[in-house]
Amino acid sequence: MEKLEGKEIRMKYVKKCPRCGGEIIEKEVTEVVYGGVNTAFLTVQAGVCLLCGERLYTADTIRWFEEIETKLEHQEIEDFQRLGQSYRVMAAH
Ligand SMILES: [Zn+2]
């Protein structure tokens, strides 16, 4: 049963990178999502190209990114863990 699940996970991504043809492995990555003035760091499983670093996400993961983006835009951040503050710094010269 567990083996079957592993197979399904591997089949979520194409075997070759669509950009460079490199090998795709599944890896945990951190993706930054922006919504309005807010930013969230999301840890997700992705297919990552060993050669160029291209990231592939499943449709479910992309939908989740969009959900978080909307929540950030609407300040629906009660469930999110606060990491710090963001600042804009203008060049002084
Ligand atoms: Zn690649």
PDB file of the backbone (N, CA, C, O) and the ligand in Angstrom, with CONECT records:
HET     ZN  A 101       1
ATOM      1  N   MET A   1       0.843  -1.214   0.000  1.00  0.00           N
ATOM      2  CA  MET A   1       0.000   0.000   0.000  1.00  0.00           C
ATOM      3  C   MET A   1       0.874   1.259   0.000  1.00  0.00           C
ATOM      4  O   MET A   1       0.667   2.178  -0.793  1.00  0.00           O
ATOM      5  N   GLU A   2       1.851   1.277   0.905  1.00  0.00           N
ATOM      6  CA  GLU A   2       2.747   2.436   0.968  1.00  0.00           C
ATOM      7  C   GLU A   2       3.539   2.593  -0.327  1.00  0.00           C
ATOM      8  O   GLU A   2       3.767   3.702  -0.810  1.00  0.00           O
ATOM      9  N   LYS A   3       3.947   1.461  -0.869  1.00  0.00           N
ATOM     10  CA  LYS A   3       4.704   1.469  -2.128  1.00  0.00           C
ATOM     11  C   LYS A   3       3.882   2.116  -3.237  1.00  0.00           C
ATOM     12  O   LYS A   3       4.385   2.914  -4.027  1.00  0.00           O
ATOM     13  N   LEU A   4       2.609   1.751  -3.272  1.00  0.00           N
ATOM     14  CA  LEU A   4       1.702   2.284  -4.283  1.00  0.00           C
ATOM     15  C   LEU A   4       1.617   3.811  -4.167  1.00  0.00           C
ATOM     16  O   LEU A   4       1.642   4.533  -5.164  1.00  0.00           O
ATOM     17  N   GLU A   5       1.516   4.272  -2.928  1.00  0.00           N
ATOM     18  CA  GLU A   5       1.433   5.714  -2.709  1.00  0.00           C
ATOM     19  C   GLU A   5       2.681   6.414  -3.231  1.00  0.00           C
ATOM     20  O   GLU A   5       2.594   7.462  -3.870  1.00  0.00           O
ATOM     21  N   GLY A   6       3.835   5.830  -2.956  1.00  0.00           N
ATOM     22  CA  GLY A   6       5.085   6.405  -3.423  1.00  0.00           C
ATOM     23  C   GLY A   6       5.122   6.523  -4.928  1.00  0.00           C
ATOM     24  O   GLY A   6       5.607   7.511  -5.480  1.00  0.00           O
ATOM     25  N   LYS A   7       4.605   5.505  -5.584  1.00  0.00           N
ATOM     26  CA  LYS A   7       4.569   5.490  -7.036  1.00  0.00           C
ATOM     27  C   LYS A   7       3.700   6.639  -7.558  1.00  0.00           C
ATOM     28  O   LYS A   7       4.052   7.329  -8.514  1.00  0.00           O
ATOM     29  N   GLU A   8       2.554   6.818  -6.896  1.00  0.00           N
ATOM     30  CA  GLU A   8       1.642   7.885  -7.310  1.00  0.00           C
ATOM     31  C   GLU A   8       2.319   9.246  -7.189  1.00  0.00           C
ATOM     32  O   GLU A   8       2.180  10.104  -8.060  1.00  0.00           O
ATOM     33  N   ILE A   9       3.054   9.428  -6.093  1.00  0.00           N
ATOM     34  CA  ILE A   9       3.736  10.706  -5.882  1.00  0.00           C
ATOM     35  C   ILE A   9       4.724  10.946  -7.016  1.00  0.00           C
ATOM     36  O   ILE A   9       4.791  12.048  -7.562  1.00  0.00           O
ATOM     37  N   ARG A  10       5.485   9.927  -7.369  1.00  0.00           N
ATOM     38  CA  ARG A  10       6.475  10.101  -8.431  1.00  0.00           C
ATOM     39  C   ARG A  10       5.816  10.413  -9.772  1.00  0.00           C
ATOM     40  O   ARG A  10       6.360  11.147 -10.597  1.00  0.00           O
ATOM     41  N   MET A  11       4.627   9.835  -9.967  1.00  0.00           N
ATOM     42  CA  MET A  11       3.955  10.017 -11.254  1.00  0.00           C
ATOM     43  C   MET A  11       3.257  11.371 -11.370  1.00  0.00           C
ATOM     44  O   MET A  11       2.734  11.725 -12.427  1.00  0.00           O
ATOM     45  N   LYS A  12       3.258  12.127 -10.263  1.00  0.00           N
ATOM     46  CA  LYS A  12       2.636  13.450 -10.298  1.00  0.00           C
ATOM     47  C   LYS A  12       3.408  14.391 -11.213  1.00  0.00           C
ATOM     48  O   LYS A  12       2.840  15.326 -11.777  1.00  0.00           O
ATOM     49  N   TYR A  13       4.711  14.139 -11.356  1.00  0.00           N
ATOM     50  CA  TYR A  13       5.550  15.033 -12.141  1.00  0.00           C
ATOM     51  C   TYR A  13       6.064  14.307 -13.380  1.00  0.00           C
ATOM     52  O   TYR A  13       6.176  13.081 -13.388  1.00  0.00           O
ATOM     53  N   VAL A  14       6.369  15.055 -14.403  1.00  0.00           N
ATOM     54  CA  VAL A  14       6.994  14.464 -15.582  1.00  0.00           C
ATOM     55  C   VAL A  14       8.406  14.032 -15.200  1.00  0.00           C
ATOM     56  O   VAL A  14       8.977  14.557 -14.245  1.00  0.00           O
ATOM     57  N   LYS A  15       8.968  13.081 -15.936  1.00  0.00           N
ATOM     58  CA  LYS A  15      10.295  12.551 -15.585  1.00  0.00           C
ATOM     59  C   LYS A  15      11.406  13.477 -16.047  1.00  0.00           C
ATOM     60  O   LYS A  15      12.469  13.547 -15.430  1.00  0.00           O
ATOM     61  N   LYS A  16      11.150  14.185 -17.136  1.00  0.00           N
ATOM     62  CA  LYS A  16      12.174  15.070 -17.704  1.00  0.00           C
ATOM     63  C   LYS A  16      11.729  16.520 -17.572  1.00  0.00           C
ATOM     64  O   LYS A  16      10.549  16.837 -17.722  1.00  0.00           O
ATOM     65  N   CYS A  17      12.669  17.375 -17.294  1.00  0.00           N
ATOM     66  CA  CYS A  17      12.388  18.802 -17.173  1.00  0.00           C
ATOM     67  C   CYS A  17      11.912  19.367 -18.516  1.00  0.00           C
ATOM     68  O   CYS A  17      12.563  19.163 -19.541  1.00  0.00           O
ATOM     69  N   PRO A  18      10.768  20.081 -18.510  1.00  0.00           N
ATOM     70  CA  PRO A  18      10.260  20.643 -19.773  1.00  0.00           C
ATOM     71  C   PRO A  18      11.155  21.756 -20.300  1.00  0.00           C
ATOM     72  O   PRO A  18      11.064  22.123 -21.472  1.00  0.00           O
ATOM     73  N   ARG A  19      12.015  22.294 -19.449  1.00  0.00           N
ATOM     74  CA  ARG A  19      12.869  23.408 -19.875  1.00  0.00           C
ATOM     75  C   ARG A  19      14.193  22.914 -20.453  1.00  0.00           C
ATOM     76  O   ARG A  19      14.633  23.385 -21.502  1.00  0.00           O
ATOM     77  N   CYS A  20      14.833  21.950 -19.754  1.00  0.00           N
ATOM     78  CA  CYS A  20      16.183  21.561 -20.183  1.00  0.00           C
ATOM     79  C   CYS A  20      16.352  20.054 -20.375  1.00  0.00           C
ATOM     80  O   CYS A  20      17.412  19.609 -20.817  1.00  0.00           O
ATOM     81  N   GLY A  21      15.328  19.262 -20.053  1.00  0.00           N
ATOM     82  CA  GLY A  21      15.438  17.818 -20.237  1.00  0.00           C
ATOM     83  C   GLY A  21      16.137  17.108 -19.089  1.00  0.00           C
ATOM     84  O   GLY A  21      16.371  15.902 -19.162  1.00  0.00           O
ATOM     85  N   GLY A  22      16.473  17.834 -18.033  1.00  0.00           N
ATOM     86  CA  GLY A  22      17.138  17.255 -16.868  1.00  0.00           C
ATOM     87  C   GLY A  22      16.218  16.335 -16.080  1.00  0.00           C
ATOM     88  O   GLY A  22      15.008  16.297 -16.304  1.00  0.00           O
ATOM     89  N   GLU A  23      16.823  15.588 -15.143  1.00  0.00           N
ATOM     90  CA  GLU A  23      16.048  14.648 -14.341  1.00  0.00           C
ATOM     91  C   GLU A  23      15.274  15.398 -13.247  1.00  0.00           C
ATOM     92  O   GLU A  23      15.797  16.312 -12.610  1.00  0.00           O
ATOM     93  N   ILE A  24      14.019  14.989 -13.048  1.00  0.00           N
ATOM     94  CA  ILE A  24      13.170  15.608 -12.027  1.00  0.00           C
ATOM     95  C   ILE A  24      13.128  14.725 -10.789  1.00  0.00           C
ATOM     96  O   ILE A  24      12.840  13.533 -10.889  1.00  0.00           O
ATOM     97  N   ILE A  25      13.412  15.295  -9.631  1.00  0.00           N
ATOM     98  CA  ILE A  25      13.265  14.559  -8.375  1.00  0.00           C
ATOM     99  C   ILE A  25      12.232  15.266  -7.504  1.00  0.00           C
ATOM    100  O   ILE A  25      11.989  16.464  -7.653  1.00  0.00           O
ATOM    101  N   GLU A  26      11.615  14.487  -6.571  1.00  0.00           N
ATOM    102  CA  GLU A  26      10.670  15.135  -5.674  1.00  0.00           C
ATOM    103  C   GLU A  26      11.401  15.630  -4.434  1.00  0.00           C
ATOM    104  O   GLU A  26      12.222  14.917  -3.857  1.00  0.00           O
ATOM    105  N   LYS A  27      11.097  16.843  -4.038  1.00  0.00           N
ATOM    106  CA  LYS A  27      11.829  17.494  -2.968  1.00  0.00           C
ATOM    107  C   LYS A  27      10.913  18.441  -2.214  1.00  0.00           C
ATOM    108  O   LYS A  27       9.934  18.948  -2.761  1.00  0.00           O
ATOM    109  N   GLU A  28      11.250  18.675  -0.932  1.00  0.00           N
ATOM    110  CA  GLU A  28      10.520  19.687  -0.173  1.00  0.00           C
ATOM    111  C   GLU A  28      11.168  21.035  -0.444  1.00  0.00           C
ATOM    112  O   GLU A  28      12.378  21.199  -0.290  1.00  0.00           O
ATOM    113  N   VAL A  29      10.344  22.002  -0.852  1.00  0.00           N
ATOM    114  CA  VAL A  29      10.879  23.328  -1.164  1.00  0.00           C
ATOM    115  C   VAL A  29      10.071  24.400  -0.450  1.00  0.00           C
ATOM    116  O   VAL A  29       8.958  24.151   0.013  1.00  0.00           O
ATOM    117  N   THR A  30      10.637  25.581  -0.366  1.00  0.00           N
ATOM    118  CA  THR A  30       9.917  26.725   0.188  1.00  0.00           C
ATOM    119  C   THR A  30       9.598  27.683  -0.943  1.00  0.00           C
ATOM    120  O   THR A  30      10.490  28.149  -1.653  1.00  0.00           O
ATOM    121  N   GLU A  31       8.314  27.971  -1.101  1.00  0.00           N
ATOM    122  CA  GLU A  31       7.882  28.881  -2.159  1.00  0.00           C
ATOM    123  C   GLU A  31       7.343  30.156  -1.494  1.00  0.00           C
ATOM    124  O   GLU A  31       6.619  30.093  -0.500  1.00  0.00           O
ATOM    125  N   VAL A  32       7.703  31.290  -2.051  1.00  0.00           N
ATOM    126  CA  VAL A  32       7.235  32.556  -1.498  1.00  0.00           C
ATOM    127  C   VAL A  32       6.016  33.013  -2.292  1.00  0.00           C
ATOM    128  O   VAL A  32       6.057  33.101  -3.519  1.00  0.00           O
ATOM    129  N   VAL A  33       4.916  33.307  -1.565  1.00  0.00           N
ATOM    130  CA  VAL A  33       3.686  33.757  -2.210  1.00  0.00           C
ATOM    131  C   VAL A  33       3.379  35.175  -1.735  1.00  0.00           C
ATOM    132  O   VAL A  33       3.422  35.455  -0.537  1.00  0.00           O
ATOM    133  N   TYR A  34       3.071  36.064  -2.670  1.00  0.00           N
ATOM    134  CA  TYR A  34       2.756  37.444  -2.356  1.00  0.00           C
ATOM    135  C   TYR A  34       1.276  37.707  -2.580  1.00  0.00           C
ATOM    136  O   TYR A  34       0.693  37.209  -3.543  1.00  0.00           O
ATOM    137  N   GLY A  35       0.664  38.487  -1.693  1.00  0.00           N
ATOM    138  CA  GLY A  35      -0.720  38.912  -1.877  1.00  0.00           C
ATOM    139  C   GLY A  35      -0.894  40.268  -1.242  1.00  0.00           C
ATOM    140  O   GLY A  35      -0.796  40.398  -0.022  1.00  0.00           O
ATOM    141  N   GLY A  36      -1.154  41.292  -2.054  1.00  0.00           N
ATOM    142  CA  GLY A  36      -1.225  42.647  -1.513  1.00  0.00           C
ATOM    143  C   GLY A  36       0.124  43.038  -0.949  1.00  0.00           C
ATOM    144  O   GLY A  36       1.141  42.946  -1.637  1.00  0.00           O
ATOM    145  N   VAL A  37       0.138  43.480   0.319  1.00  0.00           N
ATOM    146  CA  VAL A  37       1.406  43.863   0.940  1.00  0.00           C
ATOM    147  C   VAL A  37       1.978  42.724   1.773  1.00  0.00           C
ATOM    148  O   VAL A  37       3.025  42.873   2.404  1.00  0.00           O
ATOM    149  N   ASN A  38       1.283  41.572   1.773  1.00  0.00           N
ATOM    150  CA  ASN A  38       1.704  40.451   2.618  1.00  0.00           C
ATOM    151  C   ASN A  38       2.487  39.394   1.852  1.00  0.00           C
ATOM    152  O   ASN A  38       2.341  39.241   0.639  1.00  0.00           O
ATOM    153  N   THR A  39       3.306  38.683   2.576  1.00  0.00           N
ATOM    154  CA  THR A  39       4.150  37.641   2.007  1.00  0.00           C
ATOM    155  C   THR A  39       4.026  36.391   2.872  1.00  0.00           C
ATOM    156  O   THR A  39       3.977  36.496   4.098  1.00  0.00           O
ATOM    157  N   ALA A  40       3.975  35.211   2.256  1.00  0.00           N
ATOM    158  CA  ALA A  40       3.950  33.965   3.019  1.00  0.00           C
ATOM    159  C   ALA A  40       4.988  33.003   2.459  1.00  0.00           C
ATOM    160  O   ALA A  40       5.216  32.947   1.250  1.00  0.00           O
ATOM    161  N   PHE A  41       5.607  32.252   3.348  1.00  0.00           N
ATOM    162  CA  PHE A  41       6.574  31.237   2.961  1.00  0.00           C
ATOM    163  C   PHE A  41       5.906  29.883   3.119  1.00  0.00           C
ATOM    164  O   PHE A  41       5.544  29.500   4.232  1.00  0.00           O
ATOM    165  N   LEU A  42       5.738  29.157   2.034  1.00  0.00           N
ATOM    166  CA  LEU A  42       5.024  27.886   2.061  1.00  0.00           C
ATOM    167  C   LEU A  42       5.986  26.740   1.798  1.00  0.00           C
ATOM    168  O   LEU A  42       6.752  26.766   0.835  1.00  0.00           O
ATOM    169  N   THR A  43       5.940  25.740   2.657  1.00  0.00           N
ATOM    170  CA  THR A  43       6.773  24.562   2.462  1.00  0.00           C
ATOM    171  C   THR A  43       5.926  23.484   1.806  1.00  0.00           C
ATOM    172  O   THR A  43       4.913  23.056   2.358  1.00  0.00           O
ATOM    173  N   VAL A  44       6.346  23.050   0.626  1.00  0.00           N
ATOM    174  CA  VAL A  44       5.565  22.074  -0.140  1.00  0.00           C
ATOM    175  C   VAL A  44       6.479  21.064  -0.834  1.00  0.00           C
ATOM    176  O   VAL A  44       7.681  21.288  -0.979  1.00  0.00           O
ATOM    177  N   GLN A  45       5.887  19.951  -1.258  1.00  0.00           N
ATOM    178  CA  GLN A  45       6.593  18.986  -2.087  1.00  0.00           C
ATOM    179  C   GLN A  45       6.527  19.468  -3.534  1.00  0.00           C
ATOM    180  O   GLN A  45       5.472  19.903  -3.996  1.00  0.00           O
ATOM    181  N   ALA A  46       7.626  19.395  -4.234  1.00  0.00           N
ATOM    182  CA  ALA A  46       7.649  19.814  -5.636  1.00  0.00           C
ATOM    183  C   ALA A  46       8.553  18.881  -6.422  1.00  0.00           C
ATOM    184  O   ALA A  46       9.401  18.196  -5.850  1.00  0.00           O
ATOM    185  N   GLY A  47       8.373  18.859  -7.710  1.00  0.00           N
ATOM    186  CA  GLY A  47       9.323  18.199  -8.591  1.00  0.00           C
ATOM    187  C   GLY A  47      10.392  19.234  -8.915  1.00  0.00           C
ATOM    188  O   GLY A  47      10.071  20.340  -9.352  1.00  0.00           O
ATOM    189  N   VAL A  48      11.660  18.887  -8.706  1.00  0.00           N
ATOM    190  CA  VAL A  48      12.722  19.862  -8.940  1.00  0.00           C
ATOM    191  C   VAL A  48      13.726  19.281  -9.935  1.00  0.00           C
ATOM    192  O   VAL A  48      14.165  18.140  -9.788  1.00  0.00           O
ATOM    193  N   CYS A  49      14.082  20.063 -10.937  1.00  0.00           N
ATOM    194  CA  CYS A  49      15.051  19.626 -11.934  1.00  0.00           C
ATOM    195  C   CYS A  49      16.457  19.662 -11.346  1.00  0.00           C
ATOM    196  O   CYS A  49      16.871  20.662 -10.760  1.00  0.00           O
ATOM    197  N   LEU A  50      17.181  18.561 -11.510  1.00  0.00           N
ATOM    198  CA  LEU A  50      18.541  18.481 -10.953  1.00  0.00           C
ATOM    199  C   LEU A  50      19.518  19.383 -11.709  1.00  0.00           C
ATOM    200  O   LEU A  50      20.555  19.769 -11.168  1.00  0.00           O
ATOM    201  N   LEU A  51      19.191  19.715 -12.947  1.00  0.00           N
ATOM    202  CA  LEU A  51      20.112  20.523 -13.758  1.00  0.00           C
ATOM    203  C   LEU A  51      19.860  22.029 -13.625  1.00  0.00           C
ATOM    204  O   LEU A  51      20.778  22.787 -13.312  1.00  0.00           O
ATOM    205  N   CYS A  52      18.620  22.461 -13.863  1.00  0.00           N
ATOM    206  CA  CYS A  52      18.371  23.908 -13.906  1.00  0.00           C
ATOM    207  C   CYS A  52      17.561  24.410 -12.712  1.00  0.00           C
ATOM    208  O   CYS A  52      17.383  25.619 -12.558  1.00  0.00           O
ATOM    209  N   GLY A  53      17.066  23.502 -11.862  1.00  0.00           N
ATOM    210  CA  GLY A  53      16.349  23.941 -10.673  1.00  0.00           C
ATOM    211  C   GLY A  53      14.890  24.293 -10.907  1.00  0.00           C
ATOM    212  O   GLY A  53      14.199  24.735  -9.989  1.00  0.00           O
ATOM    213  N   GLU A  54      14.417  24.098 -12.137  1.00  0.00           N
ATOM    214  CA  GLU A  54      13.010  24.347 -12.462  1.00  0.00           C
ATOM    215  C   GLU A  54      12.114  23.579 -11.496  1.00  0.00           C
ATOM    216  O   GLU A  54      12.360  22.405 -11.219  1.00  0.00           O
ATOM    217  N   ARG A  55      11.065  24.243 -10.978  1.00  0.00           N
ATOM    218  CA  ARG A  55      10.153  23.593 -10.041  1.00  0.00           C
ATOM    219  C   ARG A  55       8.829  23.269 -10.707  1.00  0.00           C
ATOM    220  O   ARG A  55       8.262  24.088 -11.429  1.00  0.00           O
ATOM    221  N   LEU A  56       8.344  22.055 -10.453  1.00  0.00           N
ATOM    222  CA  LEU A  56       7.055  21.634 -11.000  1.00  0.00           C
ATOM    223  C   LEU A  56       6.108  21.377  -9.837  1.00  0.00           C
ATOM    224  O   LEU A  56       6.458  20.691  -8.877  1.00  0.00           O
ATOM    225  N   TYR A  57       4.917  21.931  -9.933  1.00  0.00           N
ATOM    226  CA  TYR A  57       3.928  21.732  -8.878  1.00  0.00           C
ATOM    227  C   TYR A  57       2.709  21.032  -9.439  1.00  0.00           C
ATOM    228  O   TYR A  57       2.398  21.152 -10.624  1.00  0.00           O
ATOM    229  N   THR A  58       2.017  20.294  -8.570  1.00  0.00           N
ATOM    230  CA  THR A  58       0.777  19.662  -8.998  1.00  0.00           C
ATOM    231  C   THR A  58      -0.313  20.745  -9.061  1.00  0.00           C
ATOM    232  O   THR A  58      -0.164  21.829  -8.497  1.00  0.00           O
ATOM    233  N   ALA A  59      -1.405  20.423  -9.758  1.00  0.00           N
ATOM    234  CA  ALA A  59      -2.519  21.364  -9.875  1.00  0.00           C
ATOM    235  C   ALA A  59      -3.061  21.720  -8.495  1.00  0.00           C
ATOM    236  O   ALA A  59      -3.442  22.864  -8.249  1.00  0.00           O
ATOM    237  N   ASP A  60      -3.095  20.727  -7.585  1.00  0.00           N
ATOM    238  CA  ASP A  60      -3.584  20.967  -6.221  1.00  0.00           C
ATOM    239  C   ASP A  60      -2.712  21.981  -5.492  1.00  0.00           C
ATOM    240  O   ASP A  60      -3.217  22.866  -4.802  1.00  0.00           O
ATOM    241  N   THR A  61      -1.403  21.844  -5.650  1.00  0.00           N
ATOM    242  CA  THR A  61      -0.474  22.752  -4.974  1.00  0.00           C
ATOM    243  C   THR A  61      -0.624  24.164  -5.522  1.00  0.00           C
ATOM    244  O   THR A  61      -0.604  25.131  -4.761  1.00  0.00           O
ATOM    245  N   ILE A  62      -0.774  24.289  -6.848  1.00  0.00           N
ATOM    246  CA  ILE A  62      -0.932  25.604  -7.468  1.00  0.00           C
ATOM    247  C   ILE A  62      -2.231  26.265  -6.988  1.00  0.00           C
ATOM    248  O   ILE A  62      -2.282  27.468  -6.731  1.00  0.00           O
ATOM    249  N   ARG A  63      -3.282  25.432  -6.876  1.00  0.00           N
ATOM    250  CA  ARG A  63      -4.560  25.945  -6.367  1.00  0.00           C
ATOM    251  C   ARG A  63      -4.379  26.448  -4.929  1.00  0.00           C
ATOM    252  O   ARG A  63      -4.949  27.470  -4.547  1.00  0.00           O
ATOM    253  N   TRP A  64      -3.584  25.723  -4.140  1.00  0.00           N
ATOM    254  CA  TRP A  64      -3.333  26.104  -2.754  1.00  0.00           C
ATOM    255  C   TRP A  64      -2.575  27.439  -2.701  1.00  0.00           C
ATOM    256  O   TRP A  64      -2.891  28.299  -1.879  1.00  0.00           O
ATOM    257  N   PHE A  65      -1.581  27.607  -3.574  1.00  0.00           N
ATOM    258  CA  PHE A  65      -0.847  28.879  -3.660  1.00  0.00           C
ATOM    259  C   PHE A  65      -1.828  30.027  -3.918  1.00  0.00           C
ATOM    260  O   PHE A  65      -1.740  31.081  -3.289  1.00  0.00           O
ATOM    261  N   GLU A  66      -2.757  29.813  -4.845  1.00  0.00           N
ATOM    262  CA  GLU A  66      -3.722  30.854  -5.213  1.00  0.00           C
ATOM    263  C   GLU A  66      -4.649  31.186  -4.040  1.00  0.00           C
ATOM    264  O   GLU A  66      -5.015  32.340  -3.816  1.00  0.00           O
ATOM    265  N   GLU A  67      -5.015  30.132  -3.297  1.00  0.00           N
ATOM    266  CA  GLU A  67      -5.844  30.333  -2.094  1.00  0.00           C
ATOM    267  C   GLU A  67      -5.124  31.216  -1.085  1.00  0.00           C
ATOM    268  O   GLU A  67      -5.697  32.159  -0.541  1.00  0.00           O
ATOM    269  N   ILE A  68      -3.852  30.890  -0.845  1.00  0.00           N
ATOM    270  CA  ILE A  68      -3.058  31.644   0.127  1.00  0.00           C
ATOM    271  C   ILE A  68      -2.886  33.080  -0.354  1.00  0.00           C
ATOM    272  O   ILE A  68      -2.955  34.022   0.435  1.00  0.00           O
ATOM    273  N   GLU A  69      -2.659  33.237  -1.662  1.00  0.00           N
ATOM    274  CA  GLU A  69      -2.495  34.563  -2.247  1.00  0.00           C
ATOM    275  C   GLU A  69      -3.741  35.415  -1.982  1.00  0.00           C
ATOM    276  O   GLU A  69      -3.632  36.579  -1.597  1.00  0.00           O
ATOM    277  N   THR A  70      -4.910  34.834  -2.190  1.00  0.00           N
ATOM    278  CA  THR A  70      -6.171  35.542  -1.958  1.00  0.00           C
ATOM    279  C   THR A  70      -6.311  35.904  -0.484  1.00  0.00           C
ATOM    280  O   THR A  70      -6.709  37.019  -0.146  1.00  0.00           O
ATOM    281  N   LYS A  71      -5.976  34.943   0.399  1.00  0.00           N
ATOM    282  CA  LYS A  71      -6.061  35.216   1.837  1.00  0.00           C
ATOM    283  C   LYS A  71      -5.132  36.352   2.240  1.00  0.00           C
ATOM    284  O   LYS A  71      -5.497  37.197   3.058  1.00  0.00           O
ATOM    285  N   LEU A  72      -3.943  36.372   1.672  1.00  0.00           N
ATOM    286  CA  LEU A  72      -2.988  37.439   1.985  1.00  0.00           C
ATOM    287  C   LEU A  72      -3.541  38.791   1.537  1.00  0.00           C
ATOM    288  O   LEU A  72      -3.437  39.790   2.248  1.00  0.00           O
ATOM    289  N   GLU A  73      -4.128  38.795   0.343  1.00  0.00           N
ATOM    290  CA  GLU A  73      -4.697  40.034  -0.201  1.00  0.00           C
ATOM    291  C   GLU A  73      -5.796  40.576   0.693  1.00  0.00           C
ATOM    292  O   GLU A  73      -5.921  41.787   0.879  1.00  0.00           O
ATOM    293  N   HIS A  74      -6.609  39.652   1.257  1.00  0.00           N
ATOM    294  CA  HIS A  74      -7.763  40.052   2.067  1.00  0.00           C
ATOM    295  C   HIS A  74      -7.446  40.102   3.556  1.00  0.00           C
ATOM    296  O   HIS A  74      -8.352  40.233   4.379  1.00  0.00           O
ATOM    297  N   GLN A  75      -6.170  39.997   3.907  1.00  0.00           N
ATOM    298  CA  GLN A  75      -5.723  40.054   5.301  1.00  0.00           C
ATOM    299  C   GLN A  75      -6.312  38.929   6.145  1.00  0.00           C
ATOM    300  O   GLN A  75      -6.441  39.074   7.361  1.00  0.00           O
ATOM    301  N   GLU A  76      -6.670  37.810   5.517  1.00  0.00           N
ATOM    302  CA  GLU A  76      -7.186  36.660   6.283  1.00  0.00           C
ATOM    303  C   GLU A  76      -6.001  35.824   6.750  1.00  0.00           C
ATOM    304  O   GLU A  76      -5.758  34.725   6.252  1.00  0.00           O
ATOM    305  N   ILE A  77      -5.275  36.366   7.709  1.00  0.00           N
ATOM    306  CA  ILE A  77      -3.993  35.776   8.086  1.00  0.00           C
ATOM    307  C   ILE A  77      -3.998  35.219   9.503  1.00  0.00           C
ATOM    308  O   ILE A  77      -2.943  34.932  10.068  1.00  0.00           O
ATOM    309  N   GLU A  78      -5.204  35.065  10.081  1.00  0.00           N
ATOM    310  CA  GLU A  78      -5.312  34.614  11.483  1.00  0.00           C
ATOM    311  C   GLU A  78      -4.653  33.246  11.683  1.00  0.00           C
ATOM    312  O   GLU A  78      -4.059  32.987  12.730  1.00  0.00           O
ATOM    313  N   ASP A  79      -4.761  32.372  10.676  1.00  0.00           N
ATOM    314  CA  ASP A  79      -4.235  31.004  10.812  1.00  0.00           C
ATOM    315  C   ASP A  79      -2.733  30.917  10.516  1.00  0.00           C
ATOM    316  O   ASP A  79      -2.123  29.865  10.711  1.00  0.00           O
ATOM    317  N   PHE A  80      -2.146  32.003  10.053  1.00  0.00           N
ATOM    318  CA  PHE A  80      -0.743  31.944   9.654  1.00  0.00           C
ATOM    319  C   PHE A  80       0.158  32.297  10.822  1.00  0.00           C
ATOM    320  O   PHE A  80      -0.178  33.125  11.668  1.00  0.00           O
ATOM    321  N   GLN A  81       1.307  31.647  10.844  1.00  0.00           N
ATOM    322  CA  GLN A  81       2.296  31.940  11.882  1.00  0.00           C
ATOM    323  C   GLN A  81       3.081  33.184  11.492  1.00  0.00           C
ATOM    324  O   GLN A  81       3.621  33.274  10.389  1.00  0.00           O
ATOM    325  N   ARG A  82       3.137  34.131  12.403  1.00  0.00           N
ATOM    326  CA  ARG A  82       3.829  35.377  12.105  1.00  0.00           C
ATOM    327  C   ARG A  82       5.334  35.191  12.188  1.00  0.00           C
ATOM    328  O   ARG A  82       5.844  34.642  13.165  1.00  0.00           O
ATOM    329  N   LEU A  83       6.044  35.645  11.166  1.00  0.00           N
ATOM    330  CA  LEU A  83       7.493  35.455  11.140  1.00  0.00           C
ATOM    331  C   LEU A  83       8.249  36.736  11.462  1.00  0.00           C
ATOM    332  O   LEU A  83       9.335  36.683  12.038  1.00  0.00           O
ATOM    333  N   GLY A  84       7.695  37.873  11.101  1.00  0.00           N
ATOM    334  CA  GLY A  84       8.417  39.122  11.301  1.00  0.00           C
ATOM    335  C   GLY A  84       7.727  40.238  10.543  1.00  0.00           C
ATOM    336  O   GLY A  84       6.568  40.101  10.152  1.00  0.00           O
ATOM    337  N   GLN A  85       8.412  41.316  10.337  1.00  0.00           N
ATOM    338  CA  GLN A  85       7.851  42.451   9.618  1.00  0.00           C
ATOM    339  C   GLN A  85       8.578  42.618   8.293  1.00  0.00           C
ATOM    340  O   GLN A  85       9.724  42.196   8.142  1.00  0.00           O
ATOM    341  N   SER A  86       7.916  43.225   7.357  1.00  0.00           N
ATOM    342  CA  SER A  86       8.563  43.533   6.077  1.00  0.00           C
ATOM    343  C   SER A  86       8.782  45.042   5.980  1.00  0.00           C
ATOM    344  O   SER A  86       7.967  45.828   6.463  1.00  0.00           O
ATOM    345  N   TYR A  87       9.858  45.425   5.368  1.00  0.00           N
ATOM    346  CA  TYR A  87      10.170  46.851   5.232  1.00  0.00           C
ATOM    347  C   TYR A  87      10.557  47.158   3.797  1.00  0.00           C
ATOM    348  O   TYR A  87      11.107  46.315   3.089  1.00  0.00           O
ATOM    349  N   ARG A  88      10.257  48.381   3.382  1.00  0.00           N
ATOM    350  CA  ARG A  88      10.763  48.841   2.102  1.00  0.00           C
ATOM    351  C   ARG A  88      11.839  49.865   2.379  1.00  0.00           C
ATOM    352  O   ARG A  88      11.650  50.788   3.171  1.00  0.00           O
ATOM    353  N   VAL A  89      12.944  49.697   1.733  1.00  0.00           N
ATOM    354  CA  VAL A  89      14.057  50.621   1.934  1.00  0.00           C
ATOM    355  C   VAL A  89      14.406  51.258   0.594  1.00  0.00           C
ATOM    356  O   VAL A  89      14.738  50.562  -0.365  1.00  0.00           O
ATOM    357  N   MET A  90      14.331  52.573   0.535  1.00  0.00           N
ATOM    358  CA  MET A  90      14.658  53.290  -0.694  1.00  0.00           C
ATOM    359  C   MET A  90      16.167  53.519  -0.757  1.00  0.00           C
ATOM    360  O   MET A  90      16.830  53.733   0.258  1.00  0.00           O
ATOM    361  N   ALA A  91      16.675  53.467  -1.960  1.00  0.00           N
ATOM    362  CA  ALA A  91      18.119  53.698  -2.130  1.00  0.00           C
ATOM    363  C   ALA A  91      18.466  55.110  -1.664  1.00  0.00           C
ATOM    364  O   ALA A  91      17.755  56.068  -1.966  1.00  0.00           O
ATOM    365  N   ALA A  92      19.562  55.223  -0.929  1.00  0.00           N
ATOM    366  CA  ALA A  92      19.949  56.524  -0.353  1.00  0.00           C
ATOM    367  C   ALA A  92      20.834  57.313  -1.309  1.00  0.00           C
ATOM    368  O   ALA A  92      21.160  58.470  -1.044  1.00  0.00           O
ATOM    369  N   HIS A  93      21.221  56.695  -2.416  1.00  0.00           N
ATOM    370  CA  HIS A  93      22.116  57.408  -3.340  1.00  0.00           C
ATOM    371  C   HIS A  93      21.742  57.113  -4.778  1.00  0.00           C
ATOM    372  O   HIS A  93      22.381  57.622  -5.699  1.00  0.00           O
TER     373      HIS A  93
HETATM  374 ZN    ZN A 101      15.749  21.672 -16.081  1.00  0.00          ZN2+
END
